[in-house]
Amino acid sequence: MLKGLKSSLKKESKDKEIFDIVIYGSAVKGKAKPNDVDIAVIFRSGSLRERLDKVQRIKERLDTDLKVDMKGLLLEELFRPEFFGKTGIFLEGFSVFDDKPFSKKIGFEGSTLFTYSLKDKSHTEKVKFNYILSGRGKEGLIKLLEGKHIAPGVIEIPISNSDEFTQLLQRHNIDFKKKNMLKQA
């Protein structure tokens, strides 16, 4: 579903006024069936009217059953404090033109740092959960989700897999906190 969307958006790379098109939100965070797709068309230049017209034309050409929320903005607007969408674009955004996370395009990686506690779990539950994470005779979930075990009770997971890890913790009724972060690539 997203492959077709990406390929139709990639055609816009010929337009030199467009710096990139970024897909972000639940569609790129590992959600199995996203309800909608958030798209940012990042322009190098152009008047507001020109940008709005281009965004509308791009949106009309899309062939998708998903609800599309498409925004057009100048590259410089991404760095303004009053633009609230920058967090989603930098942390979880996927560059359509470069076919990689947008954060990597600008020299960073987006990930989620999970801290969790097993203190209220029985010994058996703790062992079982650690087997899920590290594996027992096969790959564990940390490796499958391309994560890193930082310290006891601390795991770093790429943003693209963070929803899946959150669901695992919730399924096992594990007390946790998470913090999204950008780090130098």
C-alpha positions in Angstrom: 0.0 0.0 0.0 2.7 2.5 1.0 5.0 1.3 -1.8 2.6 2.5 -4.5 2.2 5.8 -2.6 5.9 6.2 -2.4 6.5 5.5 -6.1 3.8 8.0 -7.2 5.3 10.6 -4.9 8.8 9.9 -6.0 7.9 11.2 -9.5 7.8 14.7 -7.9 11.6 14.6 -7.4 12.0 16.1 -10.9 10.6 19.3 -9.6 13.6 21.3 -8.4 11.4 23.6 -6.2 10.7 20.5 -4.0 13.5 19.6 -1.5 11.8 16.4 -0.4 8.5 14.7 0.3 8.4 13.1 3.8 5.9 10.5 5.0 5.5 10.5 8.8 3.1 9.4 11.5 1.5 6.1 12.1 2.1 5.0 8.5 5.8 4.7 9.1 5.9 3.8 12.8 5.2 0.1 12.3 1.5 0.3 12.6 0.0 -2.7 10.7 -3.0 -0.9 9.2 -2.7 2.9 9.5 -5.9 4.8 9.1 -4.3 7.8 7.4 -1.0 9.0 6.0 0.7 12.2 6.9 2.8 13.8 4.2 5.0 16.9 4.2 6.0 18.4 0.9 9.2 20.4 1.7 9.9 23.2 -0.7 13.1 25.0 -1.4 11.2 28.2 -2.4 8.0 29.5 -3.9 5.1 31.7 -2.8 2.4 30.4 -0.6 0.0 30.3 -3.5 2.4 28.3 -5.7 3.1 25.8 -2.9 -0.6 25.3 -2.1 -1.4 24.7 -5.8 1.5 22.2 -6.1 0.4 20.3 -2.9 -3.2 20.2 -4.3 -2.0 18.8 -7.6 0.2 16.2 -6.0 -2.7 15.1 -3.7 -5.1 14.8 -6.6 -2.7 12.5 -8.5 -2.4 10.1 -5.5 -4.1 6.7 -5.9 -4.7 5.5 -2.3 -7.6 4.4 -0.2 -6.1 6.0 2.9 -7.0 9.4 4.2 -4.1 11.8 3.2 -3.1 14.8 5.3 -0.6 16.7 3.1 1.2 19.8 4.2 3.4 22.1 2.2 6.2 24.1 3.9 9.5 25.8 3.1 12.7 24.0 4.3 13.4 27.0 6.6 10.0 26.6 8.3 11.1 23.2 9.6 13.5 24.9 12.0 11.1 27.5 13.4 10.0 27.0 17.0 6.4 27.7 16.2 6.2 24.7 13.7 5.0 21.8 15.8 5.1 19.2 13.1 8.9 19.2 13.0 9.2 16.5 15.7 7.3 14.0 13.7 9.1 14.8 10.5 12.6 14.6 12.1 12.0 11.6 14.3 9.8 9.3 12.3 9.7 10.9 8.8 10.7 8.8 5.8 12.3 10.6 2.8 10.5 9.5 -0.4 13.2 11.0 -2.6 16.1 9.2 -0.9 14.2 6.1 0.3 15.5 6.3 3.8 14.6 7.9 7.1 14.5 11.7 6.8 16.7 12.0 10.0 19.5 10.1 8.2 19.3 12.5 5.3 20.3 15.3 7.7 22.9 13.2 9.6 20.8 11.8 12.5 19.0 8.7 13.6 15.6 8.7 15.3 15.0 6.1 18.0 13.0 5.5 21.2 14.6 4.9 24.5 12.5 2.5 26.6 13.0 2.2 30.4 11.0 -0.6 32.0 10.7 -2.3 35.4 10.0 -5.9 36.2 10.0 -5.4 39.9 6.3 -6.5 40.4 6.8 -9.6 38.2 7.4 -13.1 39.5 10.7 -14.8 38.8 9.1 -17.0 36.1 7.5 -13.9 34.4 10.9 -12.1 34.5 12.7 -15.1 32.9 10.0 -15.5 30.3 10.1 -11.8 29.3 13.9 -11.9 29.1 13.6 -14.9 26.7 11.2 -12.9 24.5 13.7 -10.0 24.4 17.0 -11.9 24.0 15.8 -15.1 22.5 16.2 -18.7 23.5 17.5 -20.9 20.7 16.4 -18.2 18.2 16.5 -14.5 17.6 15.0 -12.4 20.3 12.7 -9.4 19.8 15.4 -6.9 20.4 17.4 -8.2 17.4 14.3 -8.6 15.3 13.3 -5.0 15.9 16.9 -3.8 15.3 17.2 -2.6 18.9 20.0 -2.4 21.4 20.1 -3.5 25.0 21.7 -0.5 26.7 21.5 -1.6 30.4 19.2 -3.6 32.6 15.7 -2.2 32.0 16.8 0.1 29.2 16.4 -0.7 25.5 16.8 1.5 22.4 14.5 0.7 19.4 14.4 2.5 16.0 11.4 4.8 15.7 10.1 2.7 12.9 9.7 -0.3 15.3 8.7 1.6 18.5 5.0 1.0 18.2 5.6 -2.8 18.0 7.8 -2.7 21.1 5.3 -0.5 23.0 2.5 -3.1 22.2 4.7 -5.9 23.6 5.3 -4.1 26.9 1.6 -3.3 27.2 0.6 -6.9 26.4 2.8 -8.2 29.2 1.5 -5.4 31.6 5.0 -4.1 32.1 5.5 -0.6 33.6 7.5 1.5 31.2 8.4 5.0 30.0 9.6 6.0 26.6 11.5 8.9 25.2 12.0 9.7 21.5 15.4 11.0 20.6 17.6 12.1 17.7 21.2 11.1 17.8 24.1 11.7 15.5 24.4 9.0 12.9 
